[in-house]
Amino acid sequence: MNLSGVRIVLVGTTHPGNIGATARAMANMGLGDLRLVEPRVFPSPEATARAAGADAVLENARVYKELHEAVADCTYVVGATARRRSIGWPLLEPQAAAAALFEMQAGGPVALVFGREASGLANQELDHCQAHVRIPVCADFSSLNLATAVAILVYELHKTARPEQALAPAADGNGAEEPPLATVAEIDRFMVHLGEVLEKTGFLGSARTRLLRKLRRLFTRTPLQQEEVNILRGILTSVEQYGAKRKGNFGE
């Protein structure tokens, strides 16, 4: 069993005990890469106590200021959410999310992201995810503890990762390796470039933020290859150059 390419990311965790319980669940299920985004308290004696011996996971945990920094090297990101969103992202059941993460780690690091205890992940944070996962719970009592949610999903990952399945580079039908996938950081840079060009052309209006979120959804519905992102950015550069030739001061 190999889950070394899977990162577990906790965003804005309020209670250090949940960090410790997450570390324990990760160690139980063979995961070791924990990333924390602006935890209220860490390190903490409470986190260590709740980890119940999973000290290595806590000691190796990395802390970041922003989610995009924590997943910048990842090629596929799934965000846990309990609410339906106005802009539709692929919504997976826990088992399907685990299968996707396990499969996609062959092409590069992947991440499973959890939000704040009280409010979950914000829309702009979920925009960094190619898919969302929701744990089906009883509608009469839908509040689920953060550490419990982590335990459920890492258990699904553990079930998916059969010991006899050795990770190998993804290949096409002819046995050739697939081109590398674009990372979140590369997608972020493309989206900034796209926004700049659309601003210059006048395409963006009053609904700028919502439109850019929809465009990000359009371009990340299927994981993009690095080569494809480079092609898209090349197109944007050609638009900028054409506009500069036609108008002298493109966008001004």
Helices and strands as residue ranges (DSSP letters): E 6-11, H 16-28, E 33-37, H 45-51, H 55-59, E 62-64, H 67-70, E 76-80, E 91-92, H 94-104, G 105-107, E 110-114, H 123-126, E 131-133, H 146-160, H 184-201, H 208-220, H 226-247
